Amino acid sequence: MEAVILTKDAYNDLVGKLETIQDLISRKERPEDKFIDNQDFLFLMKISKRTAQSWRDEGKIAFSQIGAKIYYRMTDVQELLNKNYNKPFGRK
């Protein structure tokens, strides 16, 4: 194994960069924290307003409503897709 010797300034610079990367990773928005509004949901799923309303009424998709605005958590959208995922026969 080969040893690498750093100057104090180089070491401090490296540690500073690692801390910056760690801060960026910890601040990165997690998918479960991401919400989309109804219009984005309709576009993403390629469905009509009526279909989205039916899915909400049937409890197929969880949502939040503030006044007339409706929001969906991306993890709930992913869960909806996963629940309805079908593999063709003969495929693993």
C-alpha positions in Angstrom: 0.0 0.0 0.0 1.3 3.4 -0.9 1.1 6.3 1.6 0.2 9.8 0.5 1.5 12.7 2.5 -0.4 16.0 2.4 0.5 19.4 3.6 -1.7 20.9 6.3 -3.2 23.3 3.7 -3.9 20.5 1.2 -5.5 18.4 4.0 -7.7 21.3 5.2 -8.7 22.0 1.6 -9.7 18.3 1.1 -11.7 18.2 4.3 -13.5 21.4 3.3 -14.4 19.9 0.0 -15.7 16.8 1.6 -17.8 18.8 4.0 -19.3 20.8 1.1 -20.2 17.6 -0.7 -21.8 16.2 2.5 -23.8 19.4 2.9 -25.1 19.2 -0.7 -26.1 15.6 -0.2 -27.9 16.2 3.0 -29.7 19.2 1.6 -30.7 17.4 -1.6 -34.5 17.1 -1.9 -35.7 13.6 -1.3 -38.4 12.3 -3.6 -40.8 11.8 -0.7 -40.5 15.5 0.1 -41.4 16.5 -3.5 -45.0 17.4 -4.3 -46.5 18.1 -7.7 -49.7 19.9 -8.3 -52.7 18.5 -10.1 -51.8 19.9 -13.5 -48.3 18.3 -13.4 -49.9 15.0 -12.2 -52.3 15.1 -15.2 -49.4 15.7 -17.6 -47.1 13.1 -16.0 -49.8 10.4 -16.0 -51.4 11.5 -19.3 -54.8 11.4 -17.8 -57.9 13.7 -17.7 -59.1 15.8 -14.8 -62.0 13.4 -14.4 -59.7 10.3 -14.2 -57.6 12.0 -11.5 -60.8 12.8 -9.6 -62.0 9.2 -9.9 -58.7 7.9 -8.6 -58.9 10.3 -5.6 -62.5 9.3 -4.9 -61.6 5.6 -5.1 -58.6 6.0 -2.8 -56.2 4.9 -5.5 -53.9 8.0 -5.0 -53.3 10.0 -1.8 -53.4 13.8 -2.1 -53.4 17.0 -0.2 -55.8 19.8 -0.9 -55.4 23.5 0.1 -58.5 25.4 -1.1 -59.0 24.4 -4.7 -55.4 23.3 -5.2 -54.6 19.6 -5.2 -51.1 18.2 -4.6 -49.6 14.7 -4.9 -46.5 13.4 -3.2 -44.2 11.8 -5.7 -43.7 8.7 -3.5 -47.5 8.2 -3.7 -47.4 8.5 -7.5 -44.6 5.9 -7.6 -46.5 3.6 -5.2 -49.6 3.8 -7.5 -47.5 2.8 -10.5 -45.8 0.0 -8.5 -49.1 -1.4 -7.3 -50.3 -1.6 -10.9 -47.1 -2.9 -12.5 -47.6 -6.2 -14.4 -44.8 -8.2 -15.8 -45.6 -10.2 -19.0 -45.7 -14.0 -18.5 -42.4 -15.8 -19.0 -40.3 -12.8 -18.0 -38.3 -12.6 -14.8 
